[in-house]
Amino acid sequence: MGVPGLVPSARRWAAALALFLVSAGACLVFLRCAPIPVPHDDAVEYLSIARNISDGNGFSQDGTTPGVFRPPLFSGMLGGWFAVTGTRSVPSAAVFQSLLHSLGVVAAFFLFLELSPPAWAFGGALLLSLHPMLVTRVAFVLQEPALALFTTVSMLASVRYLKGRSKNAAALAGSAWGVCTLGKSVSWFGPLLLAAASFHRNGSPGSRRGREAALLFLCFAAVIAPWTARNYARFGRFIPVNGQGPGVLEWNIAHTPVAGEVDGIRFLSELDRKGVAGEERRRIIRKRILDHPREFLLVRTVRNAIHFAAPPRDWWISRGLVLPDGHGPLFWGFALVFHVPLYGALLYATGKVFRGIASPGLRFAVLFYWLYWAEHAIVWGDPRYGLAVYPVLLSIALSVAASACGGGVRQADGPG
């Protein structure tokens, strides 16, 4: 059954196909004309895991030792691409990234249709398809195109579930969040938030809501469980997705200056030199954090939150065109055009949520974005991490803008 305000199915899919072709074309033209950066740091690890998967050596960086530091989704998919295409090169990975980005644009289009009129939805998706910060990401062997795709798919399934609840919709949403969490564990709270949003609605018996919530969690857990079981079998401890926690702590140590103390990188290097590892290393790191709560719990958190909301310029940085911490014309141009208006819309939509006049779908999108942002403020807030939820932020802005202009999608279930 269609939702009032949406274009007919055939036109929706024709528009989606056009958006896919525009997006893929833009990415491939960019890759043809622009140098592809040499993989380094995280990209080297993702690439080596993918190559070992394609060679039949399993999820491993060296081809022998099972890996657990990185989440499995992106490297697993890239390894499958390598196996199917018979390639292992960085340009091949860039083509794969282009396909992921283009599919993400299509998913975003259908998400936008749930919250905005068709013209606004198409315009927003067209913006994503040509967005310079997203198109340039396909040159990197990093997770962002995959995370944006699966976060958007999960959000789409969630909004549709809230609009027309059913067991099948609950199962689909739970499964989608499971796949998304295999990409990056920070999305783990999606099913919890969705279940809470479902119970917040009126119009269904409590027992029915309970059964749907149980099915939601069951499907979420069923998707993750095989990988969790693999981790337990390999490492003898409970690791739901990946074991990156200690690495995040060390990253924050390395990038948080403390007045009167040795530099964080030197601090970690000294631990390496002394051979300090395991629980003793974690104890020393935790002590440094607890001894300096202002730097690590306040200043670092504020800085992470600001960095998360900043426009990433990684391709321009890799080309030496801008400084990593520079705030020149490119930074301010991207910020004023692509970020500030959207965050203004987020604040306005948040006001609607607190006043109880936001639709269930918009309310869920707003709360999810704030929680995702807060989690990165606590953990680590690199600008590129915000790209995974950029389509969600844009969906909120489109809904607000369309409503302000007298448009908007009439909600089938009322403002909730």
Secondary structure, DSSP 8 states (H G I E B T S, - for coil): ---TT---HHHHHHHHHHHHHHHHHHHHHHHHHS------THHHHHHHHHHHHHTT--SBSSSSSB--SS-HHHHHHHHHHHHHHT--SHHHHHHHHHHHHHHHHHHHHHHHHHHS-HHHHHHHHHHHHH-HHHHGGGGS-SSHHHHHHHHHHHHHHHHHHHHS--HHHHHHHHHHHHHHHHH-GGGGGHHHHHHHHHHHS-SS-HHHHHHHHHHHHHHHHHHHHHHHHHHHHHHSS--SS---HHHHHHHHHHT---TTS--HHHHHHHHHHHT--HHHHHHHHHHHHHH-HIIIIIIHHHHHHHHHTS---HHHHHTTSS-TT--SHHHHHHIIIIIHHHHHHHHHHHHHHHHT-S-HHHHHHHHHHHHHHHHHHHS---GGGGGGGHHHHHHHHHHHHHHHTT-----TT---
